[in-house]
Amino acid sequence: MSALDLPGPLAARLHRQFIAVCDAVKAAGADEETGERRLSAFLVALEEASAKIARRGNAKDTNSYLYFT
């Protein structure tokens, strides 16, 4: 997650979600299916955040290109 350079609040939310997944999986009597669902939901949220950052980066790159050419 640190490589994504996410905005602070989003990084904190994703970090908390990841910790919750880890804690749920380690809990006594943890259900494997529930753990897999939680992990999948976290990975989807992480991928969406990554895609949003990439789109924003591309927009900045395009704007910079148009400005300097």
Phi and psi restraints in degrees (value plus and minus 20) as a CYANA .aco file:
   2 SER   PHI     -85.7   -45.7
   2 SER   PSI     -47.4    -7.4
   3 ALA   PHI     -91.2   -51.2
   3 ALA   PSI     -37.5     2.5
   4 LEU   PHI     -99.2   -59.2
   4 LEU   PSI     -37.2     2.8
   5 ASP   PHI      35.0    75.0
   5 ASP   PSI      33.4    73.4
   6 LEU   PHI     -97.5   -57.5
   6 LEU   PSI     131.6   171.6
   7 PRO   PHI     -80.1   -40.1
   7 PRO   PSI     127.7   167.7
   8 GLY   PHI     -66.9   -26.9
   8 GLY   PSI     -74.6   -34.6
   9 PRO   PHI     -82.3   -42.3
   9 PRO   PSI     -58.9   -18.9
  10 LEU   PHI     -88.6   -48.6
  10 LEU   PSI     -63.0   -23.0
  11 ALA   PHI     -80.9   -40.9
  11 ALA   PSI     -62.0   -22.0
  12 ALA   PHI     -84.7   -44.7
  12 ALA   PSI     -62.4   -22.4
  13 ARG   PHI     -83.7   -43.7
  13 ARG   PSI     -64.9   -24.9
  14 LEU   PHI     -86.4   -46.4
  14 LEU   PSI     -56.2   -16.2
  15 HIS   PHI     -83.6   -43.6
  15 HIS   PSI     -64.8   -24.8
  16 ARG   PHI     -82.6   -42.6
  16 ARG   PSI     -60.3   -20.3
  17 GLN   PHI     -83.7   -43.7
  17 GLN   PSI     -61.8   -21.8
  18 PHE   PHI     -83.3   -43.3
  18 PHE   PSI     -64.4   -24.4
  19 ILE   PHI     -82.2   -42.2
  19 ILE   PSI     -60.4   -20.4
  20 ALA   PHI     -82.6   -42.6
  20 ALA   PSI     -60.5   -20.5
  21 VAL   PHI     -81.8   -41.8
  21 VAL   PSI     -68.5   -28.5
  22 CYS   PHI     -80.7   -40.7
  22 CYS   PSI     -65.1   -25.1
  23 ASP   PHI     -83.1   -43.1
  23 ASP   PSI     -61.2   -21.2
  24 ALA   PHI     -85.4   -45.4
  24 ALA   PSI     -58.1   -18.1
  25 VAL   PHI     -89.2   -49.2
  25 VAL   PSI     -54.4   -14.4
  26 LYS   PHI    -103.8   -63.8
  26 LYS   PSI     -32.4     7.6
  27 ALA   PHI     -84.1   -44.1
  27 ALA   PSI     127.1   167.1
  28 ALA   PHI     -79.5   -39.5
  28 ALA   PSI     111.1   151.1
  29 GLY   PHI      55.0    95.0
  29 GLY   PSI      -0.7    39.3
  30 ALA   PHI     -81.3   -41.3
  30 ALA   PSI     117.5   157.5
  31 ASP   PHI    -107.6   -67.6
  31 ASP   PSI     106.4   146.4
  32 GLU   PHI     -82.1   -42.1
  32 GLU   PSI     -61.4   -21.4
  33 GLU   PHI     -82.6   -42.6
  33 GLU   PSI     -62.5   -22.5
  34 THR   PHI     -84.0   -44.0
  34 THR   PSI     -61.7   -21.7
  35 GLY   PHI     -80.6   -40.6
  35 GLY   PSI     -62.7   -22.7
  36 GLU   PHI     -84.6   -44.6
  36 GLU   PSI     -59.9   -19.9
  37 ARG   PHI     -84.2   -44.2
  37 ARG   PSI     -63.4   -23.4
  38 ARG   PHI     -84.9   -44.9
  38 ARG   PSI     -62.2   -22.2
  39 LEU   PHI     -84.5   -44.5
  39 LEU   PSI     -62.4   -22.4
  40 SER   PHI     -81.5   -41.5
  40 SER   PSI     -62.6   -22.6
  41 ALA   PHI     -83.0   -43.0
  41 ALA   PSI     -61.0   -21.0
  42 PHE   PHI     -83.3   -43.3
  42 PHE   PSI     -65.5   -25.5
  43 LEU   PHI     -83.7   -43.7
  43 LEU   PSI     -56.5   -16.5
  44 VAL   PHI     -84.3   -44.3
  44 VAL   PSI     -65.4   -25.4
  45 ALA   PHI     -82.2   -42.2
  45 ALA   PSI     -60.3   -20.3
  46 LEU   PHI     -85.9   -45.9
  46 LEU   PSI     -61.6   -21.6
  47 GLU   PHI     -85.9   -45.9
  47 GLU   PSI     -60.3   -20.3
  48 GLU   PHI     -84.0   -44.0
  48 GLU   PSI     -61.6   -21.6
  49 ALA   PHI     -83.7   -43.7
  49 ALA   PSI     -62.1   -22.1
  50 SER   PHI     -82.9   -42.9
  50 SER   PSI     -63.6   -23.6
  51 ALA   PHI     -85.1   -45.1
  51 ALA   PSI     -59.3   -19.3
  52 LYS   PHI     -84.3   -44.3
  52 LYS   PSI     -62.6   -22.6
  53 ILE   PHI     -84.2   -44.2
  53 ILE   PSI     -62.0   -22.0
  54 ALA   PHI     -84.0   -44.0
  54 ALA   PSI     -61.9   -21.9
  55 ARG   PHI     -83.3   -43.3
  55 ARG   PSI     -62.2   -22.2
  56 ARG   PHI     -85.2   -45.2
  56 ARG   PSI     -59.6   -19.6
  57 GLY   PHI     -84.1   -44.1
  57 GLY   PSI     -61.6   -21.6
  58 ASN   PHI     -84.7   -44.7
  58 ASN   PSI     -57.5   -17.5
  59 ALA   PHI     -85.1   -45.1
  59 ALA   PSI     -60.6   -20.6
  60 LYS   PHI     -85.0   -45.0
  60 LYS   PSI     -62.9   -22.9
  61 ASP   PHI     -81.3   -41.3
  61 ASP   PSI     -63.7   -23.7
  62 THR   PHI     -85.0   -45.0
  62 THR   PSI     -65.1   -25.1
  63 ASN   PHI     -83.0   -43.0
  63 ASN   PSI     -60.9   -20.9
  64 SER   PHI     -83.7   -43.7
  64 SER   PSI     -61.2   -21.2
  65 TYR   PHI     -82.5   -42.5
  65 TYR   PSI     -65.4   -25.4
  66 LEU   PHI     -87.0   -47.0
  66 LEU   PSI     -54.4   -14.4
  67 TYR   PHI     -89.8   -49.8
  67 TYR   PSI     -59.0   -19.0
  68 PHE   PHI    -112.8   -72.8
  68 PHE   PSI     -22.9    17.1
